Amino acid sequence: MTTALAARPRLTPGTEEAVFIGRSLRHSLRDVETLVMGVALPVMLMLLFTFVFGGAMDASGHYVDFVVPGIILLCAGFGAANTAVSVSRDMTQGIIERFRTMPIRAAAVLTGHIVASLVRNLVATAVVVAVGLAVGFRPSAGPLAWLGALALVAGYILAITALFATIGLAASGPEAASGYGFILLFLPYLSSAFVPIGTMPAWLQPVAAHLPVTPMIDAIRALLTGAPVDGWDVLWSAVWCAGFVLVAAVWGAWVFRRRAGAR
């Protein structure tokens, strides 16, 4: 049987990825509850911080300008966490065994999950920004600054989704994948997403300053509000994103071959 499979012609480049991207997008559209919660939770948090805590944070009423960049990355985290559950479900429900009988690359399955998550999260980000504009968010970014902010957000979504996909591979089941992912969702709360780092306790400030999400949030905030952009924030954001993708690729390939016997 192995010889017969080996003799079957390979698909044209990109066909496998396109099929699995379409599969993941269709699954996302059918899972309406997850889609709604992936957008509703960040929006609710933004409204909570803006209207409940915003007056205490900034009496001038401009706290929404400060908090929206952090909410954008928080939204990406919620969406990426769902990818871990979807990947784990594929690993535990037997569909991977069916895919192994087909002349397809194992990486195409993960590519479908990751690209579909990128699309979902970019749409969710647009919704969050639209709600932010409705409640008083007033960015002063020009077209190039918006493109720069979009590139940073897309890079972060890609990196965090790749990491969550690998967590889904390594987890023993969807429930475990959800639990592990939930831990990572707390990272933005310890960063500069909601309060300036200088207002934190002295022992916590170094931790917050060196979290991977902090330079990303600072760079996006500067781009959207017209503040001077620190080149180091942009550089470190790119380094962290590339590092996450590299770790996810190496770890994910090892786990996938170990658990699914992929070629």
ChimeraX attribute file (.defattr): number of C-alpha atoms within 10 A of each C-alpha:
attribute: neighborCount
match mode: 1-to-1
recipient: residues
	/A:1	7
	/A:2	7
	/A:3	7
	/A:4	7
	/A:5	12
	/A:6	11
	/A:7	10
	/A:8	10
	/A:9	8
	/A:10	14
	/A:11	11
	/A:12	7
	/A:13	8
	/A:14	9
	/A:15	13
	/A:16	21
	/A:17	20
	/A:18	14
	/A:19	13
	/A:20	20
	/A:21	23
	/A:22	16
	/A:23	15
	/A:24	23
	/A:25	18
	/A:26	12
	/A:27	13
	/A:28	20
	/A:29	12
	/A:30	11
	/A:31	11
	/A:32	11
	/A:33	10
	/A:34	15
	/A:35	17
	/A:36	11
	/A:37	14
	/A:38	23
	/A:39	22
	/A:40	16
	/A:41	15
	/A:42	25
	/A:43	23
	/A:44	14
	/A:45	15
	/A:46	24
	/A:47	17
	/A:48	12
	/A:49	20
	/A:50	26
	/A:51	15
	/A:52	11
	/A:53	12
	/A:54	21
	/A:55	14
	/A:56	13
	/A:57	18
	/A:58	13
	/A:59	9
	/A:60	9
	/A:61	14
	/A:62	16
	/A:63	22
	/A:64	24
	/A:65	18
	/A:66	25
	/A:67	23
	/A:68	29
	/A:69	28
	/A:70	25
	/A:71	28
	/A:72	25
	/A:73	26
	/A:74	24
	/A:75	25
	/A:76	28
	/A:77	26
	/A:78	22
	/A:79	27
	/A:80	29
	/A:81	28
	/A:82	25
	/A:83	30
	/A:84	32
	/A:85	25
	/A:86	20
	/A:87	27
	/A:88	25
	/A:89	21
	/A:90	17
	/A:91	22
	/A:92	15
	/A:93	10
	/A:94	11
	/A:95	11
	/A:96	20
	/A:97	15
	/A:98	8
	/A:99	15
	/A:100	15
	/A:101	11
	/A:102	13
	/A:103	15
	/A:104	17
	/A:105	16
	/A:106	20
	/A:107	16
	/A:108	18
	/A:109	21
	/A:110	25
	/A:111	19
	/A:112	21
	/A:113	27
	/A:114	28
	/A:115	22
	/A:116	23
	/A:117	27
	/A:118	25
	/A:119	16
	/A:120	21
	/A:121	28
	/A:122	20
	/A:123	12
	/A:124	23
	/A:125	25
	/A:126	13
	/A:127	17
	/A:128	23
	/A:129	17
	/A:130	12
	/A:131	16
	/A:132	22
	/A:133	15
	/A:134	10
	/A:135	14
	/A:136	14
	/A:137	20
	/A:138	14
	/A:139	17
	/A:140	14
	/A:141	18
	/A:142	13
	/A:143	9
	/A:144	10
	/A:145	18
	/A:146	16
	/A:147	13
	/A:148	18
	/A:149	22
	/A:150	16
	/A:151	13
	/A:152	20
	/A:153	24
	/A:154	20
	/A:155	20
	/A:156	26
	/A:157	27
	/A:158	24
	/A:159	25
	/A:160	26
	/A:161	31
	/A:162	30
	/A:163	26
	/A:164	29
	/A:165	31
	/A:166	27
	/A:167	26
	/A:168	30
	/A:169	30
	/A:170	22
	/A:171	23
	/A:172	14
	/A:173	19
	/A:174	21
	/A:175	15
	/A:176	17
	/A:177	27
	/A:178	21
	/A:179	14
	/A:180	17
	/A:181	24
	/A:182	14
	/A:183	10
	/A:184	14
	/A:185	17
	/A:186	12
	/A:187	17
	/A:188	21
	/A:189	15
	/A:190	19
	/A:191	26
	/A:192	26
	/A:193	26
	/A:194	22
	/A:195	16
	/A:196	13
	/A:197	19
	/A:198	13
	/A:199	10
	/A:200	15
	/A:201	9
	/A:202	10
	/A:203	8
	/A:204	14
	/A:205	17
	/A:206	13
	/A:207	13
	/A:208	22
	/A:209	16
	/A:210	11
	/A:211	16
	/A:212	19
	/A:213	25
	/A:214	23
	/A:215	24
	/A:216	28
	/A:217	30
	/A:218	22
	/A:219	25
	/A:220	28
	/A:221	24
	/A:222	21
	/A:223	25
	/A:224	22
	/A:225	19
	/A:226	14
	/A:227	14
	/A:228	10
	/A:229	17
	/A:230	13
	/A:231	11
	/A:232	11
	/A:233	18
	/A:234	18
	/A:235	13
	/A:236	17
	/A:237	24
	/A:238	18
	/A:239	13
	/A:240	19
	/A:241	22
	/A:242	16
	/A:243	13
	/A:244	19
	/A:245	21
	/A:246	15
	/A:247	15
	/A:248	21
	/A:249	18
	/A:250	11
	/A:251	16
	/A:252	24
	/A:253	18
	/A:254	16
	/A:255	18
	/A:256	20
	/A:257	12
	/A:258	11
	/A:259	12
	/A:260	16
	/A:261	13
	/A:262	18
	/A:263	11
